[in-house]
Amino acid sequence: MYLDLAPAVVTSPCPLLPAEAADEFSPQVCMQVPSHSAWIPLELDLSAYAGPNGDLSMTELESALIACVDDGDRLHDQTQWAEPQIEYDSWLNRRLAIALRGWGDIVCKKGSDPFSLQTLREMEELAEWACLTLHNRSRHLALHNNWCPALDEAGALVMQKEQSRAWQRRWKKAVQDVAVRHRNLTTISPWDVFPRQKQADLRYADLLPLTRFADSLSFQRDVSISHWNVNDFKGFYERVAAIVRCSRGAALIAKQV
């Protein structure tokens, strides 16, 4: 159905948790995920916080982003998972798939040129801020040793290889500095760079670099591509694939503690 977007991986905002191969498709979150992984899907339409001229209510949007993290964290504890392996993954990683939507809608409301580099830079600033807000909330919940247990599991592996007390101290300090409550937080669909409920205008494809700010890609689509030809479709996915290879491929390289 889709062109090869290898490497299919999900990443983490925490540098102590490596990227993972995504070898299974989950209809629930509409994305490639690691096998037997537990995800809480949430959706936040950023454009719902934009006025008629596209100006965003940043205070209200920030509160909504924080609420997504809090709601998702609570749902992990309330959800009855179908399989023991998935239940264990919920406990271990506390994965959230917060779909950040409405990118093309905001640009359309602003009347900005989607072809413009300035437009892309403005939207990248918004994407970076939104992802950082979610990350900071997860960091806040991780304080007082309340981080996701996957960090303790990763630490145990480090201790097996590095027996020195200096390494143990270094790892413990790193956890205190960067620990998160949720291994994964964000997902963005490449289709959300287009204004929704309209025919997809290929000029908006210049906003595709926004997807690199998310931990994973979803493929939810609310735009019509009935007017596209084969070359349009192929070119779009080739651009998506190039971004995936650059951003998520680089995430497969081990990070420094």
C-alpha positions in Angstrom: 0.0 0.0 0.0 2.8 2.4 0.9 6.3 2.8 -0.5 9.1 1.5 1.6 9.8 3.9 4.4 12.7 2.0 5.9 14.0 2.1 8.5 10.6 1.7 10.3 11.4 2.6 13.8 9.9 4.5 16.7 12.1 6.8 18.7 12.1 8.2 22.2 12.7 11.8 23.5 14.9 10.2 26.2 18.5 9.7 25.0 18.9 6.7 27.3 16.2 4.7 25.5 17.2 3.6 22.0 15.1 3.6 18.9 13.1 0.4 18.3 12.4 -1.5 15.1 8.7 -1.2 14.2 7.7 -4.5 12.6 4.0 -4.6 13.1 1.1 -2.4 11.9 -1.4 -1.2 14.6 -4.8 -0.1 13.2 -5.5 1.5 16.6 -2.8 4.1 16.2 -2.5 3.8 12.4 1.3 3.3 12.5 4.1 0.8 12.5 4.9 -0.3 16.1 7.2 -2.8 17.8 5.6 -6.2 18.2 3.4 -6.7 21.3 3.7 -3.0 22.3 1.0 -1.2 24.3 0.0 2.3 23.1 -2.5 4.8 24.4 -3.7 6.9 21.4 -4.7 10.5 21.9 -5.4 13.3 19.3 -4.8 17.0 19.6 -5.9 19.3 16.8 -3.6 22.3 17.1 -5.7 24.2 14.6 -8.7 24.1 17.0 -6.7 26.6 19.1 -6.2 29.0 16.2 -8.4 32.0 15.5 -9.8 32.9 12.1 -6.5 34.5 11.1 -4.5 31.5 12.3 -3.1 33.1 15.5 -2.8 30.4 18.2 -3.9 30.7 21.8 -0.7 29.4 23.2 -1.8 29.3 26.9 -4.8 27.1 26.1 -2.8 25.0 23.7 -0.1 24.4 26.4 -2.8 23.3 28.8 -4.3 20.9 26.3 -0.9 19.4 25.6 -0.2 18.8 29.3 -3.7 17.3 29.7 -2.9 14.8 26.9 0.1 13.5 28.8 -1.8 13.3 32.1 -4.8 11.6 30.5 -2.6 9.1 28.7 -0.6 8.2 31.8 -3.8 7.6 33.7 -5.3 5.4 30.9 -2.2 3.1 31.1 -3.3 2.2 34.6 -7.0 1.8 33.7 -6.7 -0.1 30.5 -7.3 -3.9 30.4 -4.8 -5.2 27.9 -5.6 -8.2 25.7 -2.3 -10.1 26.2 0.2 -10.5 29.0 3.0 -9.4 26.7 1.2 -6.2 25.9 0.3 -5.6 29.5 3.9 -6.0 30.4 4.9 -3.5 27.7 2.4 -1.0 29.1 4.0 -1.3 32.6 7.5 -1.2 31.1 7.3 1.6 28.6 4.0 3.6 29.2 3.9 4.5 25.5 1.7 7.4 24.3 0.8 8.1 20.7 -0.3 11.7 20.9 -1.3 12.6 17.3 -0.5 16.3 16.7 -2.8 17.4 13.9 -3.9 20.4 11.9 -0.6 21.7 10.5 -1.9 22.4 7.0 -5.1 23.9 8.5 -3.1 26.5 10.5 -1.1 27.5 7.5 -4.3 27.8 5.5 -6.0 30.0 8.2 -2.9 32.2 8.3 -3.0 32.6 4.5 0.7 31.8 4.5 2.5 30.4 1.4 3.1 26.7 2.0 5.9 26.9 -0.5 7.8 29.5 1.6 10.8 28.6 3.7 9.6 31.2 6.2 6.3 29.3 6.6 8.2 26.1 7.2 10.5 27.7 9.8 7.5 29.1 11.7 5.7 25.8 11.7 8.9 24.0 12.8 9.1 26.3 15.8 5.6 25.4 16.7 6.3 21.7 16.3 9.4 21.9 18.4 7.6 23.8 21.1 4.7 21.4 21.2 6.9 18.3 21.4 9.0 20.0 24.1 5.9 20.8 26.1 4.9 17.2 26.0 8.4 16.0 26.9 8.7 18.4 29.8 5.4 17.1 31.2 6.6 13.6 31.0 9.9 14.6 32.6 7.8 16.3 35.4 5.9 13.1 36.1 9.2 11.1 36.1 10.6 13.0 39.0 10.9 11.3 42.4 11.8 8.0 40.8 8.5 7.7 38.9 10.1 7.1 35.5 9.2 4.3 33.1 10.7 1.0 34.2 12.4 0.6 30.9 15.1 2.9 32.2 15.8 0.6 35.1 16.0 -2.3 32.6 18.4 -0.4 30.4 20.5 0.5 33.5 20.7 -3.2 34.6 22.2 -4.0 31.2 24.7 -1.2 31.5 25.7 -2.4 35.0 26.3 -5.9 33.6 28.8 -4.5 31.1 30.3 -1.8 33.2 31.1 -2.9 36.8 32.9 0.2 38.0 31.2 2.4 40.5 32.1 5.4 38.4 29.9 4.1 35.6 27.1 3.3 38.0 27.2 6.9 39.3 27.3 8.2 35.8 24.2 6.2 34.8 22.3 7.2 37.9 23.0 10.9 37.3 22.0 10.5 33.6 18.7 9.0 34.6 18.0 11.8 37.1 18.9 14.4 34.3 16.8 13.0 31.4 14.3 10.4 32.8 10.8 10.4 31.3 7.6 8.8 32.4 6.7 7.6 28.8 9.1 6.0 26.3 7.2 7.5 23.4 5.0 10.6 23.2 4.2 12.0 19.7 3.1 10.9 16.3 2.5 13.0 13.2 0.9 11.9 9.9 2.5 13.2 6.7 -1.1 13.8 5.4 -1.7 16.4 8.1 0.6 18.9 6.3 -2.4 19.4 4.0 -5.6 21.3 5.0 -8.1 18.6 5.9 -11.4 17.8 4.1 -10.0 19.2 0.9 -8.1 18.0 -2.1 -4.5 17.7 -1.3 -2.5 20.6 -2.8 1.0 19.4 -3.4 2.5 22.8 -2.5 1.9 21.8 1.1 4.2 18.9 0.7 7.0 21.4 1.5 5.9 21.2 5.1 6.8 17.5 5.3 9.9 18.2 7.4 7.6 18.8 10.3 7.2 15.0 10.7 10.8 14.7 11.9 9.9 16.2 15.3 7.6 13.3 16.2 8.6 9.9 17.7 6.8 8.0 15.0 4.8 8.5 11.8 1.1 7.7 11.5 -0.8 7.4 8.2 -4.2 8.8 9.1 -5.5 10.6 6.1 -8.4 13.1 5.9 -7.7 14.7 2.5 -8.6 13.6 -1.0 -5.9 12.5 -3.4 -8.3 11.5 -6.2 -6.8 14.2 -8.5 -3.2 12.9 -8.0 -1.5 10.8 -10.7 0.9 8.0 -10.0 3.9 10.3 -10.2 2.4 12.7 -7.6 1.8 9.8 -5.2 5.2 8.3 -5.8 7.0 11.6 -5.4 5.1 12.4 -2.1 6.2 9.1 -0.6 9.7 9.4 -1.8 9.9 12.7 0.0 8.5 11.1 3.2 10.9 8.2 2.9 13.9 10.6 2.6 12.9 12.3 5.8 12.4 9.0 7.6 15.8 7.8 6.5 17.5 11.0 7.7 15.7 11.4 11.0 14.7 8.0 12.2 17.7 6.3 10.5 20.1 8.5 12.5 18.2 7.5 15.7 19.4 3.9 15.2 23.0 5.2 16.1 23.7 4.7 19.8 23.4 7.8 21.8 26.0 8.9 24.4 25.1 8.7 28.1 
